[in-house]
């Protein structure tokens, strides 16, 4: 019989995105996805939503020298929304942001999801999904 142990990790607090331009990234996530930009320390920005946040590090100004491979455009993020995907697609179209895939059926952390995909200003893949 396999031993089942309690996971050490219970939830996600934040993710750090390495970005080329704070202004472009903040504009995309704030204006398009409705996140709140917060300067949490002088020159340090986050994008807050729900109980989570994205911390932003500019590529040409590394905050932590221990981060060996921080690269703009290397992330693949999935965000859940209660807004119907048809409405999300219409908002993206109004903002002239192309959908690169979807809606497509995927498997999320809590089960099946229906997803749309687009790119942020650094070409991180951004998935916006409805829990099914």
C-alpha positions in Angstrom: 0.0 0.0 0.0 1.4 3.4 -1.0 1.8 6.0 1.7 -0.3 9.1 1.1 1.1 12.2 2.8 -0.3 15.6 3.2 1.0 18.1 0.6 3.4 20.7 1.8 1.9 23.4 -0.4 -1.7 24.5 0.0 -2.2 27.4 -2.3 -0.5 29.8 -4.7 0.3 33.3 -3.4 2.1 35.0 -6.3 4.0 34.4 -9.5 6.8 36.7 -10.7 6.8 37.8 -14.3 9.9 39.1 -15.9 8.8 41.9 -18.3 10.4 44.2 -20.8 8.1 47.1 -20.0 6.3 47.8 -16.7 4.0 50.3 -18.5 2.9 47.9 -21.2 2.4 45.0 -18.8 0.5 47.0 -16.3 -1.7 48.4 -19.1 -2.5 44.9 -20.5 -3.3 43.2 -17.2 -5.1 46.2 -15.7 -7.0 47.5 -18.7 -7.8 44.2 -20.4 -8.2 41.7 -17.5 -9.2 44.1 -14.7 -6.3 43.5 -12.3 -5.2 46.2 -9.9 -1.7 47.6 -10.2 -0.1 48.2 -6.8 3.3 49.8 -6.1 4.2 47.7 -3.0 7.7 49.1 -2.6 9.5 52.0 -4.3 9.7 50.9 -8.0 8.2 47.4 -7.3 4.9 46.7 -8.8 2.3 43.9 -8.6 -0.9 43.1 -10.3 -3.5 42.0 -7.8 -6.6 39.9 -8.4 -8.6 37.9 -5.8 -6.3 36.6 -3.2 -3.3 36.3 -5.6 -0.9 38.6 -7.4 1.6 38.8 -10.2 4.8 40.5 -9.1 6.7 42.3 -11.9 10.4 42.4 -12.5 11.9 44.4 -15.3 14.3 42.2 -17.4 17.0 44.9 -17.4 16.8 45.4 -13.5 16.9 42.0 -11.8 15.7 42.3 -8.2 17.0 38.9 -7.0 20.5 37.8 -8.2 19.5 34.2 -7.4 17.1 34.1 -10.4 19.3 32.5 -13.0 17.0 32.4 -16.1 14.4 35.1 -15.7 13.2 35.6 -19.3 10.4 37.8 -20.7 7.8 35.7 -22.5 8.6 32.3 -20.8 5.3 32.0 -18.8 2.1 30.1 -19.5 -0.6 31.4 -17.2 -4.2 30.2 -16.7 -6.8 32.6 -15.1 -10.3 31.5 -14.1 -13.2 33.8 -14.7 -17.0 33.7 -14.2 -17.4 36.0 -17.2 -18.7 33.9 -20.1 -16.0 33.3 -22.7 -18.2 34.8 -25.5 -18.1 38.1 -23.5 -14.4 37.8 -22.9 -13.8 37.2 -26.6 -15.9 40.3 -27.4 -13.8 42.4 -25.0 -10.6 41.1 -26.5 -11.9 41.9 -30.0 -12.8 45.5 -28.9 -9.2 45.9 -27.5 -7.8 44.5 -30.8 -6.2 41.6 -29.0 -6.2 38.5 -31.1 -7.3 35.1 -29.7 -4.7 32.6 -30.7 -6.8 29.5 -29.7 -10.2 28.7 -28.4 -12.6 28.2 -27.0 -11.2 24.8 -26.3 -11.8 22.1 -23.7 -8.9 21.7 -21.2 -8.3 20.1 -17.8 -7.7 22.5 -15.0 -6.7 21.9 -11.4 -10.3 21.3 -10.3 -11.6 19.6 -13.4 -12.7 20.5 -16.9 -12.4 24.1 -18.2 -13.2 25.9 -21.4 -10.4 28.2 -22.4 -9.4 31.1 -24.7 -5.7 31.9 -25.3 -3.9 35.1 -26.1 -0.5 36.7 -25.7 0.5 39.5 -23.3 3.0 42.2 -24.3 5.9 39.9 -23.6 4.3 37.0 -25.5 3.6 35.1 -22.3 0.7 32.7 -23.1 -2.4 33.8 -21.2 -5.3 31.3 -20.9 -8.6 32.7 -19.7 -11.0 29.9 -18.7 -14.5 29.1 -17.4 -14.7 26.2 -14.9 -17.2 23.7 -16.2 
